[in-house]
Amino acid sequence: MSQHDKMRTMIPSNRQLPSGTPPEVRQLDVNDIPSLLNIQSSVYPAGYHEPGSVFHNRLALAKRYCHGIHGQLGHLGGYLIAHPWHPGHPSALMAHLDALPDTPTHLHIHDLAVHPEQQGKQCAQRLLRHTLRLAIQAGLTTAGLVAVPGAANYWLAMGFKPARTIAPPLFPDNYGAEAVFLNASLALLQDHFLP
Ligand SMILES: CC(C)(COP(=O)(O)OP(=O)(O)OC[C@H]1O[C@@H](n2cnc3c(N)ncnc32)[C@H](O)[C@@H]1OP(=O)(O)O)[C@@H](O)C(=O)NCCC(=O)NCCS
């Protein structure tokens, strides 16, 4: 076995990283928005493309829950945008939020996307774990999101469950009829998903 191969076998996969090993995840800032928009346009149909101002808004309100992960050559490979919010009341696509709840209990995952060239490498897993840990540390108890068409299976695999049907205006209809509102208890996700 070459030295290189020995080194490779010594490096644990992401799922086996000892707790305390920092993930390759960092907080986003406004300079990342052009890269983020590039990823967005590479994974979503045009009707789901939010303007940069929406991401400025989320970064201004909840930077703590907005993270990116590096792909090849140091480029942003994926991002997760989330913010404390009201349970059972997902924020609408394209919406600018005025303020966050004073005493939040819930994390709304606004967007998670990984560039097609970086998919299948546990980027989303790392982003999600990092964000959920922060939410748990902050005392939030539930998380939720609107899965765009085709994405629900990913969230089901992560332990989220479809919420009971909610109608507009509580369910933002600009996500489309096939979007699904999913929720999870952070305690359950911690048991089943976070090492
Ligand atoms: C969904 C998405 C974020 C996953 O990103 P990724 O970095 O490829 O995912 P990971 O490599 O971290 O995969 C983690 C696990 O989820 C599973 N997974 C990934 N995509 C999946 C899907 N569409 N359905 C079911 N499971 C999925 C993987 O198999 C993996 O499981 P494993 O660890 O047991 O092998 C990515 O495909 C994407 O950006 N899609 C387009 C944008 C989107 O739909 N985002 C969700 C918006 S609601």
The ligand as an ORCA input file, in Angstrom:
! r2SCAN-3c Opt
* xyz 0 1
  C     -31.243     17.720     -2.601
  C     -29.756     18.161     -2.624
  C     -29.625     19.432     -1.783
  C     -28.890     17.029     -2.042
  O     -27.548     17.484     -2.037
  P     -26.304     16.478     -2.021
  O     -25.122     17.238     -1.543
  O     -26.210     15.782     -3.319
  O     -26.774     15.429     -0.928
  P     -25.804     14.549     -0.025
  O     -24.661     14.075     -0.880
  O     -25.462     15.292      1.214
  O     -26.735     13.322      0.287
  C     -27.097     12.998      1.586
  C     -27.994     11.800      1.547
  O     -29.232     12.154      0.907
  C     -29.527     11.232     -0.136
  N     -30.170     11.968     -1.216
  C     -29.639     12.953     -1.955
  N     -30.545     13.409     -2.836
  C     -31.670     12.678     -2.623
  C     -32.972     12.669     -3.210
  N     -33.306     13.500     -4.200
  N     -33.883     11.803     -2.718
  C     -33.588     10.954     -1.714
  N     -32.366     10.909     -1.110
  C     -31.439     11.764     -1.564
  C     -28.188     10.693     -0.561
  O     -28.330      9.435     -1.152
  C     -27.428     10.641      0.747
  O     -27.729      9.462      1.440
  P     -26.544      8.492      1.911
  O     -25.636      9.337      2.774
  O     -27.242      7.392      2.642
  O     -25.868      8.068      0.652
  C     -29.269     18.419     -4.084
  O     -29.589     17.296     -4.871
  C     -29.840     19.646     -4.724
  O     -29.278     20.742     -4.613
  N     -30.989     19.508     -5.417
  C     -31.603     20.628     -6.120
  C     -32.108     21.678     -5.155
  C     -33.205     21.150     -4.260
  O     -34.129     20.487     -4.707
  N     -33.095     21.490     -2.965
  C     -34.092     21.172     -1.992
  C     -35.068     22.307     -2.006
  S     -36.513     21.971     -1.047
*
